[in-house]
Amino acid sequence: MKNEFDGQTFKNKIGTEVLPPFLSITMDPTRKNVAGAEINGFYRFDDEGVAAQKVDVVENGILRNFLMTRTPINGVSGSNGHARTAPGGVPESRQSNLIVTGKSDKSFEELRKMLIDECKKQGKPYGYLFQDVQGGFTTVGRTTPNAFNVLPTEVYKIYADGKPDELVRGVDLIGTPLSMFKHIAACSNQMETFNGMCGSGSGWVPVSASSPAIFVDVIETQKKVNRQNVCRYYQDRIWTSRSISS
C-alpha cells in the first residue's frame, strides 16, 4: 500500500464489503495451531521488535484493517506486529497465520451437491474440485494485470450426470481478486490448513493458511506449463545456436 508502483487494489476499501458477509479473515501470529493442526506462522515479536498481534482484516465481509509495520499509510497508523523479513532483508508488512472463518453448517458433501446443481443450472457437463495445492502467486504491479495463479496438485472433474470423478492434470486456477470474491457462494463447516513459505520483496518467511472448503459458482482456469516441452524447447534452442555458431 506504500509502493507507488503497486496496484493498491484494496487501498481505499477500508469499511467496504470485499467478501460475502458469511466470511471473516484474521492474521494471528500468536497461534500455534488451528482446529488441531500445527501452523507455521507463529512468532512472539516481528522483525521490528513489535509484539505479535492478532489482526482482524475482514469482519463479516467488510475490510477492516491492513497488516502494518512501523511505517504508517493513509488512514492507518502504528504497527500491528507484522513487519517480517528473511535474514538480511528490510522488513515489510507480511502474512503470518491467515485464518478464514465462515458462518456455515454445510458439509463438504453438501458443497459437492451445490457444485453439481450449479453445473446443471449453467448447462455445463462438469465442474472442478481443487482438492490440494502446492501454493501460488500474485502479480500486483501497475504495469501488469493484478491477478492470482493457484498451483494445484490434485484436481477432479465432477460430472453433472453422475459419471465417476475424473482426475485432471495440467490445470491452474487463475483470476482477479475482486471478481473471484464476488462469486464465492458458500463454505463448509470444516477447517483445513496449508503450511508453507511466502516469498516477497523481503524474502521468504514461514506462513500458514487455514480455511473451510469454499464453493465458487464461476472460475477461470488455464493450462499448466508443460515442463518437458519447456526443457525440450530450450534444448533445441541450445543445439540450434551451437550449429549456427559452428
Number of C-alpha atoms within 10 A of each C-alpha: 18 11 8 9 11 15 17 16 14 14 13 12 14 17 13 13 15 21 21 18 14 15 22 20 23 18 25 23 27 17 19 15 16 17 11 10 14 15 24 22 24 19 20 14 17 23 22 17 11 16 16 22 21 17 20 17 19 24 21 18 19 20 21 17 18 22 22 21 23 18 13 13 14 9 9 13 12 11 21 20 28 31 26 24 22 16 12 8 13 14 20 21 22 23 20 32 28 22 22 17 21 23 14 14 11 14 14 17 10 13 19 16 13 17 22 22 15 18 21 16 10 12 10 13 13 22 21 22 18 19 11 12 15 12 15 14 14 15 15 16 16 13 10 10 13 18 16 17 18 18 19 19 16 16 20 17 17 22 19 20 11 9 10 11 14 14 12 14 13 14 18 20 19 19 19 15 15 14 13 17 15 14 15 17 15 20 25 21 16 16 18 15 20 19 18 16 13 18 15 12 12 19 17 16 19 19 21 25 20 21 21 21 20 15 18 19 17 15 14 11 13 12 10 13 11 9 9 8 10 11 11 11 11 11 12 12 12 12 11 12 11 10 9 8 7 6
